[in-house]
């Protein structure tokens, strides 16, 4: 009996381990649906007056961080990085109690009252949509809003996975569909018209720049701070407001110093520079972050 019992237990353990391994190998990953969706046939969410869900107005703590929920979305507008979620969460309950539908024009936000209708503009291509915020998230520190699959597709951001956007709350009592349909120009369209072209800062160029700074005799003015210092210029603008917007945008992504300066010989241009940066690794990391956000940069040895 002891042998039989021992063999029985081993069999049960084997089956249990096999089931556990199978479960681990089939963990559901997020992504798009396995079929094509014609988003041109899916309209924007239509803002309507709805009472806030009182249950979702309380502040909450998640992953060791405290989130303070806004009690009103009035005059809310913010720029940041948008991401999206799809099949993994499809049909699950949202924070507002509704079922998440990846084919509906909805979104998740960490602190807006639920529900809130917002206009989301892709600042890279100018596309804009209206979604209903009915869920909480995204909880990655550098993300502002999580869009449904179709919302992200309409915004033209599926390929990259993220996009730099402007999120603006809509007052349903003042919503004007005709005004929304009028063509508007995003920040980057104005930037494109006002910005001096930059040359991407590759790793090789950065290393050559540092080597040149260390091993060549340059004018003392160019080496005022350090012989191995590099600056990254992310824009040169005719409009100071656009330069300020770029500084704010980049400041949300990196912790390095950012300045707006003017060259003596180019008083009409406002240069947005990151630096001083003293090592190649940091330059490479910042350049990658900028590239991920759709921004190019130009390396220089001097502070403008």
N, C-alpha and C positions, 0 to 999 in steps of 0.2 A: 504493500500500500504506500509505503514511504517513497519507493521508486516511481510509482505511478503518479503520486501527488507532485513529486519534484518535476517530473516530465511535463505535467499539466501546467505547472506554474511557469516553466521555461517557455512553453508554447504561448501562453497568455502574454508574457513579457515580450516575446518576439513580435507578436501581432501588434502590441501596443507601440513598440518602437517603430515598426513599419508604418503604422498609421500616422505617427508623429512626423516621421521623415517625409511622408507624402504630403502632409499638411504644410510643412515648411517649404516644400518645393512648389506648392501651388498658391503661395501668398499672392493675393490679387494686387496687381499694380495698376496705377491710374493711367489713363490715356483716353484717346478718342474712341468712338463707337466703331465697330467693324464694318460700317457701311457709310456711304457718302451722304452728306446732309446739305441740301440746297438752302443756305441761310438767307438767300434773297427772298424766300417765301415765308420767312419767320420775321414778323414785325417787332419793332421795339416795344418794350413795356410801356403801357399807357399810365402815366401818373394819375392817381385818384386819391381822394382824401380817405385816409384810414387811421384809426387810432393806434397809438403806439402800444405794443405788447408790454404791459407793465412788468411782466415776469422777466423781460430781457433788459430792463432799464437799470438793474442793479449792477454795481461794479463786481468784478470777478477776478479770481486769481488762477492762472494756468501756467504750468511749466516754471513755477517759481517767480512769475511776473504778475504784477497787479495791473488790471486794466480798468480805467474809469470811463464808464459809458456816458456819452453826451445825452443830456436830457432833451435836447432839441437839435435838429439838423439845420436850423435857420442860418443862412449865410455861410454854410460850410463849403469850403473849397480847398483842395490840397493836391499837390503833385507828388508822384512817387511811382514805384514799380508795381505793375499789375502782373498777376500770374493767373492760371486757370485750373479747374478741376473737372474731371469727367466721369468715366465709367465706375471708378472705385467707390464713389459716393452716391451714384445714381440710385434714386428711390429711398435713400436714407432720410431720416428726420432732420430738418434744419433747426437752428436755434429758435426760430419763430414758430415751429410746430408744423410747418408745411413739409411735404416730401420734396427733396431736391430732384430737379429735373434738368439734366444736362442739355436738353433741347429747348429750355425756356430761358428767357432773358432775365437772369437773376445774378446775384453776386453775394459775396461775403465780405464783411468789414469788421474790424476788431471793436470799434467803439461807437459807431453810428447807432442811433435808436432804430429799432426794428418795428415796422418796415420803413425804409426811406428810399425814395426814388432818386437816382443820380444820373447825371450825364457824364459819360466817360469819353474822353478824347485822347486818341493815340497821338502823342506829340511828335511822332516820327513821320507819320503819313497823313495826318489830318483827319482820319476817319473818326466818327463819333457814334455813340450808341446811347440808349437809355435802358437802364436795368433797375430791377427792384432788389434792394438789399434785404435779404431775409435770413441771413446766416452769419455766424461768427468765423473769423479767420481773415487772412492767412496768418499763421503764428511764427513765420520766419521774420527775423528782426528787420530785414530790409524790404519787406513787401507791404504794400498799402492796401491792395484789394485783390480778391480772388474772383474771377469771372467764370460763369458757366461755359461749357464747351462752345455752344453756338455764339455766345456773346464774344468770346475770344476770337472765334473764326470771323465774325462780322467786323471785328476791329483789326483784322489782318495780322495777328500776332502768334498764330499757331506754330509757324515754322521756327521761330526763335524761342518760343515758350514764355517769354516775358516781354513787357513793353513799358516804356516810360509814359505815364498818362497824367491827365488832369481829371480830377474827380470833383464834380460840383453838384451839390444837393439841389433838388428841384422842389419848389413850393407848388404843390398840386393846384392850389387855388389861383395861381398866376401862370400856370403852364400854358404856353402858346405853341401848338403843334406847327403852325405856319412859320413861326420864328425859328424853330428847331430845324426845319427843312431848308432854311436859307443857307447858302454856302458860307462857311466861315474858314478862317485861316488860323492854323495852330501856331504855337510859339516857334516851332522849328521852321515854318515857312518864312516867318519874319527873320529868323536867324539866317536862313539860307540867302536871304536878300541883303543882309547887313554884315555877314561874317566874311572875313578874309580866309581863303582856303588854307588848310593846314596839311602838313606832311606827317603821315603816321609814324609814331616812334617805335621802330622795331627794336628787338633786344640787341641785335648787332650794332645798330646805330647808337643805342644808349651806351654800350660798352666802349665803342670807339670814341664817343664823346667824353666819357670819363677818362679814358686813356690819354686823349688829346689834352684834356685839362690838366692832367698830372705831369705830362712829359713835354709840354711846350711852353715857351715864354709868351704869355698873353699880357695884354694891357692890365694894369693894376685895377682899373675900374671894373673889368669883367670878373676879377677874382676877389672882389671886396669881401665876400663871405667865406669862401673856401675854394681850394684848388681842385676839389673833386665834387663840386656841386652841380646838380642838374635841375632845371625847371621844366615842367610840362605845361605848354600853353594849350588850352582847350578851346580858345576862341578869341577873336579880335573883332569888336563890334563898333559900329558908328553910333549906335544907340546905347546909352549908359544903362537904361532899364533892362535891355536884353542881356547886358553883361552881368547885371545883378541877378537876373533870373538864372543865368548859367551858373553863377557862383553858388546860388542856393541849391540848384539841382545837383551839382557835383558834391557839395558839402554833405548831402544826405547819403552819399556813397562811400566817402573816404574821410579819414581823420587828419590827413596832412594839411598844413596851412594853405589857404587859397587867398589870392590877392587880385584886386583890380587895379591896374596901373596904366599909365600913358607914357609913351616914348616922347622925348623932347621933340624929335623930328616928325612925329606922327600924332600930334595933339588931338586929332579928330577921332582916333581909335582908342577904344577901351579894351585892354588885354586882360584876359582871365588866365592866371597862372597858378599852378600847383607847385609848391616848393618853399624852401630849398630841399632837395632830396639828395642824400649822400651815398646811397648804395644801389647797385643794379637790381637786386631782388625787389626792393620797394618800388622802383620804377616799373619793373616788369609786372608786379602785382597791380599797381594802379592802372597801368595801360590796359591790362586784361579787364579790369572792372569797367573802365570807360568804354572799351570795345563791346562788352556785354550789354551796355546801355545804349549802344548805337552812336557813341561819340568817338571822334578821332582826336589825336593830340600831336603836338610838335615839340620836340625837345630843343632846349636852348641852354647855353652855358651861363647866360646872364639874366639877372632880374631886370625886367623892363623898367 
